[in-house]
Amino acid sequence: MSLIPSPHFFKNRRKRAGVSPVVATTIILAVTVTIGLALWSFANSAFGTASREYGEVITEYSRFTSDRFVIANVDFNNPGANEMAFWVYNAGKFETTVNSVVLTCKPDSGCTEPKPAPIGLTQDSPDDPTKPLTVASKQLKKFTFDTGTNIESGKTYELVVVSETGVIQSYIKRSS
């Protein structure tokens, strides 16, 4: 047996179909780039969605944490015996919505009225009575309301204001 291949071996070898190295490299590169672009597109859209949702959560949280308002003053000396006024200053970055107001007489001052109950509020010169009671950022706003009972002279009252986000402020004042 001879170690030299026969001429028929070389003929058969040449007749086999094959892909040239240049074509093979081009196909591999095309497949790699296509898969890479698909993965990049998927990751980019997922990252964009996550970033947008995270931004919305942070914005809502900042609205909650920046709800900074104070009751600047309370006035029991309005023209009507059952009326009183108070001023709210919003020191936060966003508008504050007043959700509820409660006026109570401190028991140690000797009175029992008014009992703790939400009070119907009106804004001074309201544009639309159906609008929520709001205080814009960095503004002082006056609110008046009917207490339902006479404010007794010399008694101590507590006014509690609750915002839409649940922030509570109270103001204690003795009526004159």
Backbone bond lengths (Angstrom), bond angles and torsions (degrees), N, CA, C in turn:
res aa  C-N    CA-C-N  psi(-1)  N-CA   C-N-CA  omega(-1)  CA-C   N-CA-C  phi
1 M - - - 1.421 - - 1.521 109.04 -
2 S 1.321 112.58 139.63 1.440 118.94 -172.73 1.533 109.89 -99.69
3 L 1.329 116.26 141.70 1.467 121.71 179.22 1.522 111.78 -83.75
4 I 1.249 118.33 -10.90 1.458 121.48 179.22 1.522 107.23 -88.56
5 P 1.327 117.13 128.46 1.445 118.34 -179.81 1.533 111.59 -68.14
6 S 1.291 113.23 153.33 1.465 118.96 -179.41 1.519 109.55 -76.72
7 P 1.312 118.60 160.36 1.463 121.44 179.82 1.523 112.24 -62.68
8 H 1.341 116.04 -27.00 1.465 118.42 178.83 1.535 111.25 -66.41
9 F 1.300 116.32 -29.16 1.487 120.31 178.77 1.521 110.02 -61.36
10 F 1.337 116.30 -44.61 1.456 120.07 -178.34 1.527 111.57 -69.68
11 K 1.313 116.76 -34.42 1.456 119.80 178.95 1.533 109.75 -65.93
12 N 1.331 116.54 -44.86 1.457 119.95 179.49 1.530 111.10 -64.11
13 R 1.278 115.16 -36.90 1.462 120.75 -179.83 1.519 110.32 -64.10
14 R 1.287 117.97 -41.84 1.454 122.56 -178.29 1.525 111.44 -71.89
15 K 1.305 118.13 -29.27 1.447 121.39 -176.79 1.528 112.45 -77.06
16 R 1.289 118.01 -18.67 1.467 119.36 179.57 1.522 110.06 -64.93
17 A 1.377 114.25 139.33 1.467 118.53 179.49 1.520 109.36 -80.62
18 G 1.317 119.02 146.29 1.455 123.44 179.92 1.516 110.61 -155.34
19 V 1.303 113.88 171.78 1.457 120.40 -179.72 1.520 106.98 -109.19
20 S 1.289 115.02 135.18 1.461 117.87 -179.19 1.529 109.29 -70.16
21 P 1.293 118.19 155.02 1.462 121.23 179.28 1.526 113.07 -59.20
22 V 1.294 119.25 -33.62 1.468 121.97 -179.86 1.535 110.16 -67.56
23 V 1.318 116.74 -44.85 1.458 120.74 179.41 1.528 109.93 -65.97
24 A 1.321 117.11 -42.09 1.459 120.77 179.60 1.527 110.96 -62.15
25 T 1.306 116.75 -42.80 1.468 120.89 179.01 1.523 110.10 -64.73
26 T 1.316 117.61 -40.28 1.466 121.15 179.32 1.525 110.74 -64.21
27 I 1.320 118.05 -42.10 1.469 121.57 178.87 1.529 110.73 -64.55
28 I 1.321 116.79 -44.33 1.468 120.42 179.27 1.526 110.73 -62.34
29 L 1.329 117.10 -43.31 1.472 120.17 178.29 1.535 111.26 -63.26
30 A 1.337 117.95 -41.24 1.468 120.89 179.94 1.524 111.01 -63.23
31 V 1.326 116.40 -44.13 1.464 120.26 178.50 1.524 110.46 -63.66
32 T 1.321 117.75 -43.64 1.468 121.96 -179.65 1.526 111.47 -63.06
33 V 1.330 116.82 -45.21 1.470 120.10 179.78 1.521 110.36 -65.17
34 T 1.329 118.71 -40.92 1.466 121.84 179.73 1.522 110.92 -63.18
35 I 1.316 117.92 -46.67 1.466 121.07 178.39 1.530 110.37 -64.61
36 G 1.324 117.05 -40.91 1.470 120.64 178.61 1.516 112.24 -61.87
37 L 1.334 117.12 -43.80 1.469 120.43 178.31 1.530 111.51 -64.90
38 A 1.309 117.27 -39.06 1.471 119.95 178.20 1.523 110.73 -64.11
39 L 1.319 117.38 -43.98 1.473 120.46 178.18 1.521 111.55 -65.55
40 W 1.333 117.16 -40.98 1.468 120.61 179.29 1.531 109.82 -63.93
41 S 1.331 117.44 -42.61 1.457 121.01 179.58 1.528 111.03 -62.56
42 F 1.319 117.56 -43.60 1.458 121.66 178.91 1.530 111.04 -63.44
43 A 1.332 116.64 -47.60 1.469 120.36 -179.11 1.520 110.90 -65.02
44 N 1.327 117.05 -39.48 1.462 120.69 -178.62 1.528 110.79 -65.48
45 S 1.321 118.35 -42.78 1.466 119.97 179.53 1.525 110.96 -68.56
46 A 1.321 117.54 -38.71 1.465 120.31 177.76 1.523 110.52 -64.97
47 F 1.325 117.33 -41.48 1.460 120.68 179.17 1.520 110.76 -67.09
48 G 1.336 117.40 -38.98 1.465 120.77 178.57 1.518 111.69 -63.48
49 T 1.318 117.25 -42.52 1.466 121.54 178.40 1.525 110.77 -64.67
50 A 1.328 116.20 -45.13 1.469 119.93 179.78 1.526 110.48 -63.36
51 S 1.316 117.81 -40.47 1.471 121.14 179.79 1.519 111.16 -64.70
52 R 1.334 116.84 -42.83 1.464 120.54 -179.21 1.526 110.57 -65.06
53 E 1.348 117.30 -44.38 1.462 120.55 179.34 1.525 110.99 -64.66
54 Y 1.316 117.31 -40.77 1.465 121.33 177.81 1.525 110.14 -62.43
55 G 1.322 116.37 -42.03 1.470 120.27 178.28 1.513 112.36 -61.47
56 E 1.340 116.49 -40.92 1.463 120.22 178.91 1.527 111.37 -65.55
57 V 1.324 116.87 -39.92 1.468 120.93 178.52 1.526 109.92 -64.20
58 I 1.315 117.04 -44.32 1.470 120.69 -179.68 1.523 110.59 -64.41
59 T 1.327 117.76 -39.42 1.466 120.52 178.48 1.525 110.56 -62.80
60 E 1.324 117.60 -45.19 1.463 120.56 178.26 1.526 111.39 -63.41
61 Y 1.321 116.45 -40.94 1.462 119.69 178.82 1.520 110.36 -64.55
62 S 1.334 117.18 -39.54 1.468 119.10 179.72 1.520 110.66 -67.00
63 R 1.332 117.23 -32.74 1.468 119.16 175.28 1.528 110.28 -62.85
64 F 1.321 116.44 -41.24 1.457 120.55 179.84 1.521 110.79 -67.06
65 T 1.338 117.35 -46.91 1.459 119.84 -175.82 1.523 113.12 -75.17
66 S 1.333 117.54 -20.39 1.459 118.14 -179.42 1.522 112.03 -98.38
67 D 1.329 117.90 13.27 1.464 121.31 176.34 1.525 107.10 -77.32
68 R 1.317 115.56 83.19 1.460 121.96 -174.87 1.525 109.41 -117.18
69 F 1.285 115.07 99.64 1.457 119.29 177.41 1.518 108.80 -129.71
70 V 1.307 115.47 156.43 1.464 121.29 177.33 1.523 108.45 -134.62
71 I 1.316 115.02 151.66 1.453 120.22 171.74 1.516 105.71 -84.70
72 A 1.316 116.37 110.98 1.459 120.71 -174.32 1.526 112.59 -75.66
73 N 1.330 117.21 -36.94 1.470 120.00 -177.95 1.524 109.16 -164.87
74 V 1.325 115.33 157.63 1.460 123.04 174.42 1.518 107.35 -128.05
75 D 1.344 116.70 136.68 1.458 121.42 -178.51 1.516 109.25 -125.50
76 F 1.346 115.53 117.75 1.463 121.22 177.52 1.523 111.63 -93.77
77 N 1.315 118.09 -1.42 1.461 121.75 -172.56 1.523 112.74 -100.20
78 N 1.320 118.10 38.33 1.458 120.62 175.21 1.518 108.72 -73.84
79 P 1.331 118.54 164.56 1.467 120.98 -178.11 1.528 113.78 -57.53
80 G 1.328 118.35 -39.76 1.459 119.76 -179.17 1.515 111.47 -83.89
81 A 1.342 116.51 147.01 1.466 120.50 -178.16 1.523 111.71 -68.59
82 N 1.329 117.58 -28.26 1.460 120.99 -177.52 1.526 112.82 -97.65
83 E 1.312 117.04 3.83 1.457 120.05 -176.83 1.523 111.77 -100.22
84 M 1.312 113.23 150.70 1.457 119.23 170.54 1.521 107.45 -147.77
85 A 1.309 115.68 162.91 1.462 121.30 -179.87 1.519 109.20 -131.87
86 F 1.303 114.78 153.43 1.468 119.39 172.20 1.515 108.41 -147.13
87 W 1.326 114.87 155.81 1.449 122.45 -178.58 1.527 108.87 -115.62
88 V 1.325 115.13 136.19 1.461 121.45 177.91 1.522 107.93 -117.16
89 Y 1.337 115.91 129.16 1.463 121.27 174.95 1.525 108.21 -107.93
90 N 1.321 116.32 127.64 1.458 122.15 178.85 1.525 108.95 -99.77
91 A 1.322 116.43 108.73 1.455 121.50 179.75 1.520 112.19 -94.03
92 G 1.334 117.64 -0.33 1.462 121.62 -177.47 1.516 112.79 -80.27
93 K 1.326 114.96 179.64 1.461 121.26 -179.41 1.523 112.40 -88.83
94 F 1.323 116.93 -15.86 1.457 120.91 -176.88 1.527 109.84 -121.46
95 E 1.322 115.65 162.53 1.456 122.05 176.86 1.533 109.93 -63.25
96 T 1.335 116.52 139.37 1.459 121.96 177.62 1.521 109.03 -107.10
97 T 1.319 116.17 134.08 1.458 121.52 176.78 1.517 108.53 -105.89
98 V 1.338 116.51 124.85 1.459 121.68 178.10 1.522 106.98 -80.59
99 N 1.318 115.52 119.33 1.467 120.86 -176.00 1.525 111.95 -91.89
100 S 1.342 116.85 -43.49 1.463 119.05 178.54 1.521 110.60 -153.89
101 V 1.321 113.84 157.31 1.463 121.89 179.20 1.520 107.51 -135.53
102 V 1.338 115.91 135.05 1.463 120.72 178.76 1.527 108.12 -130.10
103 L 1.334 116.33 130.45 1.464 122.02 176.22 1.519 107.74 -114.29
104 T 1.329 116.20 128.17 1.472 120.72 177.19 1.515 109.34 -133.08
105 C 1.317 113.84 150.66 1.455 120.08 174.13 1.525 107.02 -92.73
106 K 1.312 117.07 131.65 1.457 120.63 -178.86 1.532 108.64 -68.83
107 P 1.317 118.60 128.18 1.474 121.66 -176.80 1.528 112.94 -60.01
108 D 1.319 118.05 -30.87 1.471 119.72 -178.64 1.525 112.34 -71.15
109 S 1.348 118.06 -10.06 1.466 119.21 178.12 1.529 111.56 -92.14
110 G 1.338 117.25 -0.62 1.456 120.59 172.90 1.506 116.03 91.38
111 C 1.321 119.33 11.48 1.464 119.16 177.84 1.522 110.30 -119.50
112 T 1.293 114.28 159.69 1.460 119.25 -179.20 1.522 111.87 -118.05
113 E 1.315 118.68 -10.30 1.469 122.14 -178.32 1.518 109.10 -115.45
114 P 1.286 120.03 151.35 1.451 126.57 -9.28 1.527 111.33 -76.90
115 K 1.309 115.32 149.86 1.459 120.42 177.32 1.528 108.67 -75.58
116 P 1.328 116.67 153.63 1.470 117.39 -179.69 1.524 111.11 -59.87
117 A 1.314 115.73 119.73 1.463 122.05 177.62 1.522 107.93 -160.61
118 P 1.316 117.46 146.42 1.464 119.18 175.91 1.521 110.12 -60.78
119 I 1.302 115.71 146.76 1.460 122.24 -175.58 1.525 108.73 -114.74
120 G 1.314 116.26 138.80 1.463 120.29 175.56 1.512 109.87 -74.20
121 L 1.301 117.23 122.98 1.457 122.33 -176.45 1.515 111.94 -99.63
122 T 1.309 115.32 151.67 1.464 121.05 168.30 1.519 107.35 -134.71
123 Q 1.305 115.89 143.15 1.453 119.78 175.93 1.518 108.27 -87.22
124 D 1.310 116.37 150.32 1.459 118.73 173.46 1.525 108.51 -65.08
125 S 1.318 117.46 127.69 1.462 124.71 -176.72 1.521 111.53 50.36
126 P 1.328 117.39 61.51 1.473 118.32 -179.05 1.523 111.40 -68.91
127 D 1.319 115.94 137.95 1.468 120.59 176.43 1.523 109.71 -74.40
128 D 1.309 115.74 -43.40 1.460 121.12 -177.97 1.521 107.66 -144.04
129 P 1.340 118.87 114.30 1.461 120.69 -176.21 1.534 113.76 -64.82
130 T 1.333 117.59 -16.53 1.459 119.24 -179.70 1.530 112.24 -85.07
131 K 1.328 117.55 -11.93 1.460 120.77 -179.88 1.529 110.33 -71.12
132 P 1.329 117.30 148.32 1.467 118.39 176.05 1.525 110.57 -67.30
133 L 1.313 115.40 154.70 1.464 120.51 179.90 1.521 108.19 -80.08
134 T 1.315 116.73 112.48 1.452 120.97 -175.44 1.515 111.32 -125.83
135 V 1.326 114.36 155.32 1.456 121.61 174.42 1.524 106.20 -128.21
136 A 1.319 116.38 120.02 1.464 121.05 -179.12 1.528 110.16 -68.47
137 S 1.303 115.44 161.74 1.463 121.66 179.70 1.530 110.68 -59.50
138 K 1.308 115.88 135.41 1.474 124.18 177.53 1.522 112.85 61.65
139 Q 1.339 117.87 32.14 1.452 120.96 178.64 1.522 111.28 -125.96
140 L 1.337 114.91 154.25 1.459 123.96 175.40 1.523 106.80 -108.18
141 K 1.332 117.30 129.91 1.454 120.45 -177.81 1.521 110.06 -132.24
142 K 1.337 115.02 140.57 1.460 121.98 -179.27 1.521 109.57 -97.92
143 F 1.341 115.63 134.72 1.457 122.75 175.28 1.523 107.88 -122.80
144 T 1.323 117.64 140.75 1.467 121.92 175.25 1.525 107.95 -124.53
145 F 1.323 115.46 153.73 1.455 119.00 176.98 1.517 110.49 -157.39
146 D 1.313 113.07 161.65 1.453 121.85 177.59 1.523 106.90 -94.32
147 T 1.324 117.41 122.24 1.463 121.56 -177.00 1.526 111.96 -77.65
148 G 1.305 118.07 -17.37 1.455 120.38 -179.41 1.517 112.80 88.73
149 T 1.318 118.14 -18.95 1.472 123.03 177.21 1.519 108.38 -140.05
150 N 1.324 115.02 165.98 1.461 118.96 177.63 1.526 110.39 -70.89
151 I 1.319 115.24 141.20 1.463 120.81 173.03 1.526 106.25 -80.89
152 E 1.322 116.32 118.55 1.461 120.64 -177.65 1.522 110.05 -78.69
153 S 1.311 116.23 135.66 1.460 122.34 -179.67 1.527 110.39 -69.52
154 G 1.316 116.28 138.05 1.455 122.24 176.52 1.520 114.67 79.83
155 K 1.302 118.59 6.70 1.467 122.45 179.71 1.533 109.44 -100.03
156 T 1.325 115.39 154.77 1.462 121.16 -179.29 1.524 109.16 -99.40
157 Y 1.338 114.66 128.54 1.462 121.26 -178.98 1.530 109.84 -119.74
158 E 1.332 114.36 150.04 1.463 120.23 174.88 1.525 108.34 -119.15
159 L 1.319 114.71 127.82 1.454 121.54 176.43 1.527 107.72 -107.21
160 V 1.337 117.06 126.37 1.470 122.14 179.21 1.518 108.23 -118.15
161 V 1.328 116.00 125.53 1.460 122.63 178.81 1.525 107.60 -115.02
162 V 1.347 116.00 131.27 1.464 121.73 179.89 1.523 108.29 -118.82
163 S 1.330 115.87 129.93 1.464 120.20 178.95 1.516 110.57 -86.27
164 E 1.312 115.44 172.28 1.461 121.72 -179.70 1.530 112.02 -62.70
165 T 1.337 117.45 -30.30 1.461 121.00 179.53 1.518 112.77 -85.73
166 G 1.338 117.77 -1.15 1.454 121.10 177.10 1.521 114.77 96.37
167 V 1.315 118.12 3.91 1.463 120.97 177.42 1.524 108.12 -72.75
168 I 1.342 115.81 135.09 1.469 121.71 -176.20 1.520 109.66 -117.82
169 Q 1.323 115.65 133.32 1.459 122.02 173.30 1.522 107.83 -128.11
170 S 1.320 115.85 142.05 1.470 118.83 177.56 1.518 109.70 -129.07
171 Y 1.325 115.11 155.67 1.454 121.99 -178.59 1.528 106.04 -141.28
172 I 1.311 117.11 125.29 1.463 121.99 179.35 1.518 108.30 -110.06
173 K 1.346 115.92 130.39 1.470 120.48 -177.61 1.513 109.17 -148.80
174 R 1.318 114.73 144.52 1.466 122.53 175.99 1.512 108.31 -90.73
175 S 1.342 116.40 130.97 1.456 120.18 179.35 1.522 109.49 -75.89
176 S 1.329 114.80 151.34 1.472 118.28 -178.87 1.499 111.07 -103.60
